[in-house]
Amino acid sequence: MGETVYSSSYQPDPKSALDVLAFVLTPVSAFATADDPDELAAVTEMLDAAKRQALERWFALHGAGRRS
């Protein structure tokens, strides 16, 4: 069985490095209209927090701490 490329009901697995990386590396333009600067700014702010949380969850699930 292959990887799911797109599904409107797809929910990434927080334990999967592939899922977390795919989410973190997806550009903001995939989630917002590129020609609306206000929308891009709002979506960027929300996604930054969500991406940070996804990484923190992955590290917590795998017993890896953040290094400063």
C-alpha positions in Angstrom: 0.0 0.0 0.0 1.5 3.4 -1.0 1.6 6.7 0.7 -1.5 8.9 0.7 -0.7 12.0 -1.4 -3.9 13.9 -0.6 -7.1 13.2 1.3 -9.4 15.9 2.7 -9.9 13.6 5.8 -6.2 12.9 6.2 -4.8 13.5 9.7 -1.0 13.3 10.1 0.3 10.8 12.6 2.3 12.8 15.3 4.5 9.7 15.8 5.5 9.6 12.1 8.6 11.6 11.2 7.5 11.5 7.6 4.1 13.0 8.5 5.6 15.7 10.7 8.2 16.7 8.2 5.6 16.8 5.4 3.5 19.2 7.5 6.5 21.3 8.7 7.9 21.7 5.2 4.6 22.5 3.4 4.7 26.1 2.3 2.1 28.6 3.7 0.8 29.1 0.2 -0.7 25.6 0.3 -3.0 26.8 3.1 -3.7 30.5 2.1 -4.3 32.6 -0.9 -0.9 33.9 -2.0 -2.3 37.2 -3.4 -3.8 38.3 0.0 -1.0 39.6 2.3 -3.3 39.8 5.3 -4.4 36.2 4.9 -0.9 35.0 4.4 0.3 36.8 7.6 -2.6 35.3 9.7 -2.1 31.8 8.3 1.7 32.1 8.8 1.2 33.0 12.4 -1.1 30.1 13.0 1.0 27.6 11.1 4.2 28.6 12.8 2.6 27.7 16.2 1.1 24.5 14.8 4.4 23.4 13.2 6.4 24.1 16.3 3.9 22.1 18.3 4.1 19.2 15.8 7.9 19.1 16.2 7.7 19.3 20.0 5.2 16.4 20.1 7.3 14.3 17.8 10.4 14.9 20.0 8.4 14.2 23.2 7.0 11.0 21.8 10.5 9.8 20.8 12.2 10.8 24.0 14.4 13.4 22.3 14.8 16.8 23.9 15.4 20.0 22.2 19.0 21.1 22.1 19.9 24.8 22.6 
